[in-house]
Amino acid sequence: MQEVFMQQSKAKKMVLYALLTCIAAVLQAAGGIIPGAGYLISPLATAPILLCTMLSLSFGVTAYFLTILVLLILQPSELIVFPFTTGLLGLGTGAAFFYFNKKICIVLSGATLLTMGIISLLYLFHFPVLGPAVSDSFSFVTLSLIFLFAYFYSWIWVEVGMIIFKRLKKIIFRNF
């Protein structure tokens, strides 16, 4: 499918990743705009970045940084969360689809990046990304629980990414 995507005109490719960028920014901003329900919508911002990165590594990186810029305007409070969590997971997992053939390696790379992002927010920036229940003082128990959560969460997104990619492949090859 990447070959079909790369054969498209530059304008079509730019429109697609601009659209995916806007979708990611709106989904991420929902966490700050819609109280309560927005926190259920916000994690879906991983999907557009994941899809864009699965199509092309360079377009995924571009969509990631463009989403950060759109969030700067749309919802600056989400600006610290997206680059280290949902965006990083989408970018890392999408890139892992290029480099690894085994699902376990893809899941582990996404989980590792998400863990590093969450740990950076918690211990480097002292940002309570997991709420007040998790202390910002380093603990191996907390680190282990974060990695287990990240592994499970990454596994879900790898499965979702494969389903989306298979369905898009059917649609694209039917139309071209």
Secondary structure as GFF3:
##gff-version 3
##sequence-region A 1 176
A	DSSP	alpha_helix	2	7	.	.	.	ID=ss1
A	DSSP	alpha_helix	10	33	.	.	.	ID=ss2
A	DSSP	alpha_helix	38	41	.	.	.	ID=ss3
A	DSSP	three_ten_helix	42	45	.	.	.	ID=ss4
A	DSSP	alpha_helix	46	55	.	.	.	ID=ss5
A	DSSP	alpha_helix	57	74	.	.	.	ID=ss6
A	DSSP	three_ten_helix	76	78	.	.	.	ID=ss7
A	DSSP	three_ten_helix	82	84	.	.	.	ID=ss8
A	DSSP	alpha_helix	86	99	.	.	.	ID=ss9
A	DSSP	alpha_helix	103	119	.	.	.	ID=ss10
A	DSSP	pi_helix	120	124	.	.	.	ID=ss11
A	DSSP	alpha_helix	140	175	.	.	.	ID=ss12
###
